[in-house]
Amino acid sequence: MSYELMHHGGYEGVTGSCHQFRIDPANSILVDCGLFQGAETSADGRRADDALAVGFPVADIRALVLTHVHIDHVGRLPWLLAAGYKGPIYCSEASARMLPTVLADAFEIGVSRDARFVERYLQLVESRLRPLPWKQWAEVPTHGGATCRIRLQRAGHILGSAYVECDALAPGAAAHRIVFSGDLGAPWTPLLPAPGSPWRADRVVLESTYGNRVHESRRTRRQRLQAVVEHALGNGGTVIIPAFSIGRTQELLYEFEDILHRQARAAGPHAQRWAQLPIYLDSPLASRFTALYRELQPHWDAEAHARVRAGRQPLAFSQLHAIEGHDAHLANVARLTASAEPAVVIAASGMCAGGRVVNYLKAMLPDPRHDVLFVGYQAAGTPGAAIQRHGPRGGYVELDGQRIPIRAAIHTLAGYSAHADQRDLVRFITRMRHRPAEVCLVHGEPAARLALAQALTEALEGKVRVIA
């Protein structure tokens, strides 16, 4: 059978993304190979903590294409290599710069901290990497008479994120173009150009993370971020922002620099407090990626470049303090917990499932002086989702086996989501010049997929088959 689409993760949930497109029995490509997180399971029902092994044949996979470097899209790469995959790994040039740092961190946590093993693994991956410029077709090596080429377009999710266009031709079949959206960003994302729609496709594999939601206005989110922080400043406490090391952290720093710049130019009622407010980046990994973002400045959007030309440093301003060593981290937690010093702390992980943010939450959630601000999606089964759900009712959350009461104020700013909302996803399809015959929805919980399927069906007047 030609042109078969299979899902090995990221189908009925938002993590573990792994999609296989089979051209013919001898040739296929794999798009992403990510870890499962939270309560989500692999296709065979295994939970995240034991769903690492690659349980599908890899002999016919001719290429792995990575849409971006978030761990739920690349984290099973060691197990894919262990299963015998020996082909090339395609990604954007910016992703190729960041991928070794992501993989080294994941390898040390999930496989081994032995420096020799880590270095050998990274050398193997880097020998397979084939970075691709934007908008340029690349031929994928195939067997038999089949042909395949791929092209990457900006997806606007994080730096280097791409959606994938794939042209395939199987012997005895008509040519077929399939588009994998990866994770799509939305307009007004700091630092990143907005994604455009593909020109045409026969089939689109479309993410649906926020398929049932419409974000708050992204144009006004800086004002809302400022309002939340100013509300918290009066409490003499800390604003804890759980954020992933790649993408959300850098967007937040960009927005905080802009608030500080505006307060310095035209003082508002809280200008003095802003001028003295420390912003702590407490994540060595996030600090490394922030440095990489600065090095990858040519990939920023026009607005960010204009700020740099004006002499500003969007990701390296004076009130930003990086916390590196573990002892310094513990000291910062203790000091902010005990003092009445207003502060902002940005720390990973974004879903509160591990990392340094957990120590802040254990210490500060029981104290009403403090605030927790969520700016990203919280997958089902994660501590972040539990805090969002139970926090407003004065509930509790389990962290490191401890029941922590939630008395801190809990806020959510959906306008900072890394993902396109329902309107953006619908526009991604309706703005195509030649629309597909089929749209397959992935990377969403059931309610989100079903809502997006209905919205797409209505927008496309039932002329495109939508599979949810």
N, C-alpha and C positions, 0 to 999 in steps of 0.2 A: 504493500500500500504506500502510495506517495503522499507527501506533505501531511504527516501526522504530528499532532501537537500533544505533548505529554507534560504533566506537572509533577515535580518531585518535592514541592514545597512552595509556600507563598501563594497558595490557591484559595483555601478556605480560611486564611488568616493573613496577617501582615508581616510575618517573619519567615525565615527559611527559604527565601526566593530561589527557585531552581526550575527552569523551564527548558524542555528539550524539543527541538523542531527536527523531525526526521524527514529528510528529502526523499530517500529511498532506503531499502534494507541495508545498504552499505554505508550510508552517509547521514550524519546529523550534526547539528550544532547545539551547544548548551549555553543558555543565557543565565548567568549568575549561578552561584552555588553557596548559599548562605546558611547561617546558623538559625535554629529555632530559638525563640525566647519566650519567657513567661509561661503561660499555660498551653501554648500552642503545640501541636504535635506534627510529626512527619506523616507522610501519606499512609504509612502502615500503622499509624496509631501510637507510635512511641513518643514519649514526652521529650521535652527539649534536652533534658540532661542525659538521655541515652539515644538520641536520634542523630548521632554524628556520622555513623558509617554510611557510605554510599551504597545503597541497596539496589542499584540498577546497573545493567551492563554498560561499559564505557568503550567497548571495542570499536563501535561505529561512530563515536564522537570525534569529529575532525577539528573542532575549534571550541574553545570556551570564550565567551564574550561577557565581559563584566560591565554592567551599566554604571556602577559607582562603587566606592570602597567602604560603604557601611557594612558592619560585620554580619548583618542579616542578609547580605548579598554576596559576601566573599568568604565567610568564616569556615565553610566546609572544604575549602581548597586543599588543606593537608590530606583529608580523607579521600578526596577525588584523585589526588596524585597517588596515594597509597593503593587505590583501587586499580591503578594501572593506566590512568590517562597520561598520554605522552605528547599531546598536541600543543599548538600555540595558544597563548592567552592574549586576547585582544582587549584593549581598553583605550580611553582617551589619554593624551599626553599628560594632562594634569593628574589623572588617576594613577598613571604609572609612577609618578613622582611620590604619591602618597601611599600607594599600596604596600611597599615594604614595611613602613612604620606600622600600619594596621595589622599586617600579618605577623610581624614579630611580636607585637603585644598579645595578639590572640594565641599565638603558638606558645608563648611563655605561660599563659594562663591555663590553656587547655591541654597542652601536650607535654612540654618540657622546658625547664629554665636553663638547661645545659647550653651554654653559649655556643659550643661546637655544633650541636644539633640545630640550633636556631640559625646559625650562619650558613650551614649546609642547605637547610630548607630554603632560605632566602636566595641563595645562589641558584638553586634549582628553579625557583619561580622566576627570577630575573632573567635567566637564560631562555625562558619560554615567552617572556613578555614581548608583545608586538604593539607598541603605542601607535595610535592612529590620529592623524590630524582631523579636525572637523571637516565634514562634508566631502571626504575623499573616499572613493570606493576601494576596497581591498579584496583581492581574490582569496578565497579559503581553499586550501588544498583538499581535493576530493579523490575518491577512488571510482573506477568505472567511468561511465559516461555522464554522470551528474556534474553540474556546476553550481557554484555558490559564491556570492560576493556580499560584503557587508559595508555599511556606511554608518558613521556615528553623527548624531546631531545633538546640540545642547538641550539638556532636559531641565536646567534651572533648579535642581533639587539641592545639590551641594556643588562645590567647585569640582569640575571634571565630570559631573554626572551627564549621562548620555541616554538618548533613546536610540534603538538599533533598527535600521532598515536592512532587510535581508532579501536579496533576489536569488531565487533557487530555480533550477531547471533539472527535472528528473527525466531520464530516458523514457520516451513514449508519453510524456505528460506535457501539459501547457505550462508555461513559465508562471511562477507564483511569487508575489512579494508579500512578505509578512513584516509587520512592525511590532517591536517589543517596546513598550513605553518606559520600562524601568520605573523609577519613582519620578514623577513629574513635579516640578516646583510650580509656583504661582507667580503672577505679576507682582512687582514691587518687592521682590526678595532682595535684601541688601547684597551688594557685591556681584550679583549674577544677572546676566541678561535673561529675559523671559523666554521660555521655549516657544518655538513656532510649530505649526502643524505640519505633518508630512504632506507631500504633494499628492501621493496616491498610495494605495495598498489594496491587496485582495483580502487581507485579514489583519486585524490589530489585536494584540494582546495588551489590554489596558488595565493599569492599576486602579483600585477603587477604594483606597484607604478612607477618604472622606466623601465617598459616593452618596452619603445621605446627609451631608452637612454643607452649609454655606458659611464661610469664614466671616468673622467681623472684618470691617473695612481695613485692608492692609495699608491704605493711605494714611490712616490716623493711628496706627498701632504705636508709633513712637510716643504720641501724646498719652495713650492709655498706659504704656509702660511707665512713663514719667509719673502719671497719676497714682499708680499702684505703689511705686517707690516712695513718693511724697507722703502718701497716707501712712506708710510704714515708718517713715522717718520720725514721726511724732511719738512712736511707741518706745524709742530707745532700744530698738532691737535690730536683728539681722534679717535681710531678705534673702532666702535661700532659693536659688534657681537651679534645679536639676537640668542639665543640658548635655547632650552628646558632644563628644570631643571634636567631632567634625561637623561643620555646618552651623548648627544652632549657636554654639559658643561664639564663633566668629561674627555671626549676625548680631548677637547681643552686644558684643564689644563695639561693633560698628555703630549701633544705635545709642549706646551709652556715650560714646565719644561725641556724637552729634548733640545729645542733650547737654553735655558739659560745654560744648562749643557755643550753643545757643544761649545758655545761662550766662556765660562770660561776656557775650556780646550785648545781650538785652536782659538784664537781671530780672528774674521773676521773684515772687514772694518767698521762695525757698532757695534763692541763689546762694546764700551763704552756706547753707547746709550742703548743697550740691558741691560747692567748691572744696568742702572738707571731707566729702564722702569717699572712703576707700572702696575700691571694687577689686575683690580678691578672685583671682583665677586659680582655683585649688585643684589642679589636675595636671600632672606632668605630661600626660599624653595630649591633653588639650593645648598645653603650652607648645609642644612640638608641632602640632598641626597649625596653630596660629602662626608660628614661624614659617611653616611651609606655605601657608596662605600668603604671607608677605612676600615670600620668594616667587610665588606664582602670580604676582601682581599683573602681568600682561593679560591674564585671563579674567580680570575684574571687568565690571561694566563701566559705562561712560561716566555715570555719576560718581563712582568711587575714584576714577582717574582724575576727575575734576577736583575732588577734595585733596588729593595728593598734590596736584599742581598748585593748589592754594596754600601749600605748606603744612597741611594737616597730616596726622598719623592715625588713621582710623583704627588700627589694630595695635597701637603702641603708644597710648597716651599716658600722661604723667601720673594719673590717679589709679592706674592699673598696676596691681601687685600680684606677681606670680608666686605661689607657694609650691616649693619643689619637694624638699625632703619630708619623710613621714613624721619625724619629730616636730618639724615646723608646722605641719598640718595639725597634729594633735594639740600643739600649743595654741594655734589659731582657734580651734574649736573651743578649747577651755576658756580662752580669753574672751571671745565673743559671747559665749554662754553666760559668763559671770558679769561682764561689764554692761554698761548702758550705751556702748558705742554703736551708733548706727553704721551699718555696713551692708554691702551687697556681696554675696558669695555665689560664684558660678562654679558648679562642680558636677562631675559625672558620677554615676551614669544617669542618662536622661530619663530612664524609667525607674530609677531608685532601686535597681536590682543588685547593686554592688557598687564598688568604688567609694571614693571619699565622701560623697554626699550622704551616705548612710550614717556616718559618724555625726555629721551636723544634724541630721534628722532625729537620731536617737537622743541627742542632747537638747534640741531646741523645740521639737514638736510639742512637748508638754507645757511649754511656756507661752502664754498669750501675747507676750511682747514681740514675738517673732512672726514672720510671714513666710509662706512657701508659695512660689510663683511657678506654675507649669506653663511652658511655652511649646510643648511638643506632644505628639500622640503617646498615650499610655496604653499599651497592649493589655488585653485581658489577662488576669493572673499575676500581674506585676505589682510590687508595692506602690508604685506611682498611681496605678488605677485605683487601688484600695484607699490611698490617701485622698484622691479626688472624690471618691464616692462617699467615704465615711467621715472625712474631715469636717464638712459643713454641719454634720449632725453631732459633732463631739464624740466621734467614735475612736477607734484605735487601729493600729496597723502592726503586723508582725515584722520585725526587723532583727536579723541575726538571732532568731529564736526567742526574742523578747517581745512582749506585748507593750507597745508604746502608745499612751493616750495622745490624742490629737487636740490640742488647745490653741495651737498657732492658727492664724488666719490662712485660709487656702484660696488661692486665686488661679484662674486659668485665662490666658490670652490666646485664643485660637488663631488670631491674626498672624502669629509667628509660626504657624505650622509649616513644616518643610514640604508639605504635600499640597497639590492642587485640590480645590474643593469641587463640589458637584458641577458648578457652572463652568469652571475651568476645564474639567474633564470632558464635559459635553462639547465645549468649544473646540477642544483638541480634535474631535472627530468631525464636527459640522463644518469646520473651516478648511477641511481637506478639499482640494479641487476635485479629485476623483475619489469618492467615498468607497469604503470597503464593502464586501458582501457580508462580512462577519466581524463582530467584535466580541472577543472573549474576555470576560472580566476576571481579574485575579487580584491578589494582594489586598483583600478586604474581608472584613467580617460579614457574615451572611446578610445582615440587615443593610449594610452599606452597598453590597453588590446588587441586591434586589432593588433598592431605591435608585441606584444609578442606571440599572437596566431599564426601569420604567421611564426615567427621564430621557435616556437615549432613544428609546423606542418612540416616545412622543416627539422628540425633536427631529428624528429622522423619518417620521410618519410611517413607521413600520416597514420601511424599504430595506433595512439592514437587519440581519439576524443578530440578536444580542444574546450571548450565552452567559448566564450568571450561575 
